Amino acid sequence: MLQTRIDFVAPPFAGHLFPLLQLAGLLRARGFRNLRVLTTPEAAGAVELSNFPFVPLLNGVSQTVFEISDTPQRVGSNPVRLLRQLKLNLSLMHQLRSELRSLWTDSRPDVVICDLTVPVAGLLAQSMGIRWWTSTPTPCVVETGDGTPSYLGGWSPWNHPLGTVRDAAGRSLIRTFKKSLHFMFARTMRELGVNSIYREDGFETVYSPDTILALGVKEFEFPRSWPDWMIFCGPLTASPPFPHPSPDFVPGRRHVLVSLGTHLWWAKERVRKLMRKVAAQMPETVFHFTQGRATGTDAETHADPDVPNFHTCEYIDYQQYIHRYDVVMNHGGTGVMYAALSQGVPILAWPQDYDQFDHTARLVWHGLGLKCRPNANAILQDLQRLLQDTTIRSRVREMQTLIDAYNPAELVEQRLR
C-alpha cells in the first residue's frame, strides 16, 4: 500500500493547492513515497518548497488560469461575468486533458486526487481506469437532495413551514442554471467527458463517484444528506515554508489580523483604507493587514506613518502566527477561516464573492463570529464586541475542540487501504 502511486492535481491558487500539498506531506510522513504534484508553472516554488516532484501543466497558456480567478471586479451572479469565466475555463481544458492523457499513458498513477476545480482531470483518469478522488476545501458547494443550498447569497436554515419550500426552490434554481450552461456548451463538455451535469444517482458528474475528501468538519456545515462516499477529513490550513519576516507583535496589546486571502485584488485596497480608519479609532489595538502575496522571497512589512498601529504586510503565515491574534477579520475564505477557528480565534467576516457568503452564514449561524457591516463605526463596534463577548469566544473554543478531533492523515490513509 505504501508503494501506491498518487498524483495530486490542483490549480496554482493557495486555497486549492496548499491543502493538497499539506495532505501529501501528511501521507509522506506516514510512509507514502510515490507522490507527485501536478499544477501550473506559477506554483513551482510552492511545490519545490514542499519537496515534492513537480509536473508542470498548461505551459504557455497558464496565465489564463489567473484571468479566471483574479477578476477586475466582483463576479457574483452576473451572467456575463460567469459566462466569461466558463468560456476561459473551457478554453484550457482540451490542452489539460491532452497533457494528462500523455503523462498518464507513460507514467500511470494508481490514484488521482483532484481539486474540485479540475474535474476534467478526474473524468479522464476514470476513463483510463485510474482511481479518481475529489478533494474540496469548500464542502458546502456539493449539491445534495435536501438541506439549505449554497451559492444563493448566503442562505441559512429557515425554521419556518415555508423554509423547506424555499430550500427546494433554491435547489431547483441552481440545477436549472447548471443544466442551462451544459446545454449551451454541450458539445465542448461532451468532448471533455461531461455528458451530463448529473449522474443517475442524482449527484454531480464533476465529483468523484468513488471518494470525495471534504477538507472541513461536518459539524460546521448545515444539516443535509451527504453522499455516502464523502469523507469529512478536517481542515488543512498549512502553507509551504515561504521566507517572510515576522509580523510585529507588541507585548500587552491586542492584535487584529485583516486578510482577504490571495485573490480579490479589486477589494483589497478598499478594505485596507477602511480598516486604517478603524485602527485610528482603536490606538491600543495593533492591526496587521496582509496582502496575501506568498512570493517565496522576504516580503516587506511596514507601519503606516499616520496610523502607527496599522501595519501592512505582504504575507503572513496563518499556521505560524494566527494563534497570536485576538480577532481575525477575513473574507470568509476557508483557509483563513479554519485557521482561525482551529486556534480558537473569533471571526469578523466580510464576504466579497463566490462561496464566501455561505461560509459567513455558517459562522454566524453557529455563533462563531459576526458578519461585517462595512462602515467604520459598525466595524469598530463589532470588533469591540468580539474582543469582549465571552459567549462567542466559548463557542469558538468548542468548535476548536471539534476540529482537533479530526485526523486528516489517518482518515485518508484508511480510505486508501
Secondary structure, DSSP 8 states (H G I E B T S, - for coil): -TT--EEEE--S-HHHHHHHHHHHHHHHHTT---EEEEE-GGGHHHHHHTT--EEE-STTTTHHHHHHHS-SS--TT-HHHHHHHHHHHHHHHHHHHHHHHHHHHHS--SEEEEETT-HHHHHHHHHTT-EEEEEES-GGGS--SSS--SSSS------STTHHHHHHHHHHHHHHHHHHHHHHTHHHHHHTT-S-SB-TTSSBTTS-SSEEEE-S-GGGS------TTEEE------------------TT-EEEEEE-TT--HHHHHHHHHHHHHHHHT-TTEEEEEE-----SS---EEE-SSSTTEEEES---HHHHGGG-SEEEE-S-HHHHHHHHTTT--EEE---STTHHHHHHHHHHTTSEEE--SSHHHHHHHHHHHHH-HHHHHHHHHHHHHHHT--HHHHHHHHH-
